[in-house]
Amino acid sequence: MPKLRTKKSVQKRFSITKNGKVKRNKAFSNHILTKKSRERKRKYRQSVVAHPSNSKNIKMMLPYAQYSFRKSLHCVRTCRTTQWWNRLSLTHTIMK
């Protein structure tokens, strides 16, 4: 099976949160800023979660991104907070 190629333009523009949602930056913040208010420019700085209808296509272009809970489960062992680990094991035993 050949390796899957990551779309580099998508990799630069989007990132995936730990819950599996796609995070993006807002548009309209690069030029023609003199006529935009301070408040409007400040809101453009914040990142936003992409719409779910687009996130499926974005995730297909990022084949090696860690976006599912099971894939990121190997990071649990390196977690320093034991409270989070205890909550995770409690929910796992309840689900059984």
NUZA-349513 format. One line per field, with one value per residue: x, y, z of N, C-alpha, C in turn. Coordinates in steps of 0.1 Angstrom, whole numbers. Example, Ala and Ser with C-alpha at 12.3 -4.5 7.8 and 13.67 -1.06 7.14 Angstrom:
n_xx c(132  128)
n_yy c(-57  -22)
n_zz c(78  71)
ca_xx c(123  137)
ca_yy c(-45  -11)
ca_zz c(78  71)
c_xx c(132  129)
c_yy c(-33  0)
c_zz c(78  79)
END
This chain:
n_xx c(9  7  21  1  -5  -1  -20  -3  -10  -34  -25  -11  -31  -51  -58  -62  -82  -81  -105  -112  -122  -120  -99  -97  -84  -98  -110  -103  -84  -60  -53  -63  -70  -75  -101  -115  -129  -115  -125  -136  -112  -99  -116  -111  -87  -91  -93  -115  -138  -142  -169  -189  -197  -176  -154  -151  -140  -116  -103  -99  -79  -58  -43  -27  -33  -39  -69  -90  -104  -95  -71  -56  -52  -29  -14  -22  -7  15  5  5  -13  -31  -58  -73  -67  -79  -106  -110  -106  -127  -149  -145  -148  -175  -187  -183)
n_yy c(-12  22  52  78  111  142  172  200  227  226  217  238  257  247  232  204  199  184  171  164  183  207  234  267  298  332  350  380  396  406  428  462  474  498  510  493  486  487  468  450  441  429  408  393  381  359  323  299  272  250  245  215  203  209  199  172  168  182  167  144  153  155  130  119  132  135  129  114  100  75  72  92  81  69  90  93  80  96  118  141  147  131  131  135  111  93  100  92  64  57  64  46  21  22  22  -4)
n_zz c(0  -10  4  17  5  20  18  15  15  29  53  63  67  84  115  138  165  199  203  178  160  133  132  121  107  107  78  58  71  62  44  34  59  71  69  85  117  150  168  150  136  157  163  140  146  162  162  147  148  121  98  101  77  59  73  69  43  47  66  50  34  51  59  80  103  138  147  158  188  196  182  194  219  227  237  262  282  285  298  324  344  368  374  351  338  356  354  328  329  346  330  310  323  330  305  297)
ca_xx c(0  16  19  -9  1  -8  -21  5  -18  -44  -18  -7  -43  -60  -53  -72  -82  -81  -118  -114  -128  -111  -98  -92  -83  -108  -106  -104  -76  -46  -51  -74  -74  -77  -115  -121  -128  -106  -132  -137  -99  -97  -124  -105  -75  -95  -96  -128  -140  -148  -182  -188  -198  -163  -144  -149  -131  -104  -97  -94  -66  -48  -45  -20  -36  -45  -82  -100  -101  -88  -58  -48  -52  -15  -9  -27  3  24  -3  10  -24  -37  -72  -78  -66  -89  -119  -111  -108  -140  -159  -143  -154  -189  -192  -183)
ca_yy c(0  34  62  88  124  153  184  210  240  224  215  252  265  241  223  196  199  170  165  160  194  214  248  276  313  340  357  394  403  408  441  471  474  512  513  484  491  480  457  441  435  421  395  385  374  347  312  294  258  250  239  201  198  211  193  158  170  187  155  135  159  154  116  115  140  128  135  106  98  63  75  100  75  66  102  93  76  107  128  143  149  118  133  133  97  86  102  84  50  56  63  33  10  24  18  -19)
ca_zz c(0  -10  14  13  4  27  10  23  17  39  65  67  70  93  126  143  180  205  202  164  152  125  135  110  110  100  66  57  81  56  38  35  73  76  71  94  131  159  173  138  134  169  161  129  151  168  154  147  144  107  97  100  63  53  80  64  32  52  72  40  28  62  63  91  114  149  149  165  202  197  177  203  231  231  244  276  291  288  305  338  354  371  375  338  336  365  348  316  332  351  319  302  330  329  291  296)
c_xx c(9  12  9  -2  -8  -8  -14  -3  -28  -37  -14  -19  -51  -52  -64  -71  -82  -94  -121  -121  -117  -111  -92  -91  -94  -102  -107  -95  -62  -44  -64  -79  -78  -92  -122  -119  -119  -112  -133  -124  -95  -104  -118  -93  -79  -97  -109  -128  -147  -161  -181  -189  -185  -153  -141  -139  -117  -96  -92  -81  -55  -49  -38  -22  -42  -59  -92  -95  -92  -73  -50  -48  -38  -9  -13  -16  13  18  2  -1  -31  -52  -79  -78  -77  -103  -121  -113  -121  -151  -157  -149  -169  -195  -191  -195)
c_yy c(12  43  73  102  134  165  195  223  238  223  229  260  260  233  216  196  185  164  161  171  201  228  255  290  320  347  372  402  407  422  449  472  488  515  503  488  482  467  446  434  426  407  387  377  361  335  306  279  258  242  224  196  200  202  178  159  174  175  145  140  158  139  112  124  132  135  126  103  85  65  82  93  71  78  102  89  87  119  129  144  136  119  130  118  89  88  93  70  48  55  50  21  10  19  3  -24)
c_zz c(0  1  9  14  12  19  19  25  28  53  71  72  81  104  132  159  186  204  187  155  145  129  124  115  102  88  68  67  75  51  38  50  79  78  80  109  139  164  162  136  145  168  150  134  157  158  156  143  130  108  95  85  56  60  75  52  37  58  62  34  38  67  76  103  125  152  156  179  203  192  187  217  236  238  258  286  294  295  319  348  356  372  362  335  344  359  336  319  338  340  311  309  330  315  289  302)
END
